[in-house]
């Protein structure tokens, strides 16, 4: 659980970092993000002596799954960065509020996990909030839904892939490397030139994208392989809450009535789910107590 909490805290604060590099075209930044994440991962592989796990990740069945997860996380990164740089932090926050809903459903439909009646009530409340967005915030709904669906599917694939978190992320970034090289190379040939190599401080900020990307993803995949996916899904509300507060109070974005109503329903869903977890924990402790 500590790994999951740290993951969502970092992701929640990520818009602060992205605003510092807003001068970089979003698509080019995705390329640099991949290029700097790979050496960071390989360095950790060497330090932690994870070479055998990395070699095992190239087994054909595992590699096929990692190719799918690499494409999913690449699309997710692109949508998220474009949205934040375009001033839609609240839309991304709502996307990651929706994500636990889709995560819980994925755990139920594809991983054989079961929900209690109270948990289904929480899902229904969150679904009502999404319906409100479709009614009155349709212009940014695609951001929210695409972020939720791509990351949920990514999590499911990574849970199914028989590979450790560090080795998996290393292979994912390696698979994305050709596309990343094409992107940064294309921008380097434009009249504006490459974003890298100018001001040393700004170059360092871009280079930090590898650490900012690698650390939370490693923590997430570590948590995803060791926790019930439905429980992990509900913990994800921590991240969009931070982003939502940043969008309102720091970036000055306006909040639509439908967005506020959606958030109220989702927060109610959180309360119901947490109540259910508390009840289940009390029952489990009572059963484990000596007679």
Secondary structure, 3 states (H helix, E strand, C coil): CHHHHHHHHHHHHHHHHHHHCCCCCHHHHHHHHHHHHHHHHHHHHHHHCCHHHHHHCCCHHHHHHHHHHHHHHHHHHHHHHHHHHCCCHHHHHHHHHHHHHHHHHHHHHHCCCCCCHHHHHHHHHHHHHHHHHHHHCHHHHHHHHHHHHHHHHHHHHHHHCCCCHHHHHHHHHHHHHHHHHHHHHHHHCCCCCCCCCCCHHHHHHHHCHHHHHHHHHHHHHHHHCCCCHHHHHHHCHHHHHHHHHHHHHHCCCCCCHHHHHHHHHHHHHHHHHHHHHHHHHHHHHHHHCCC
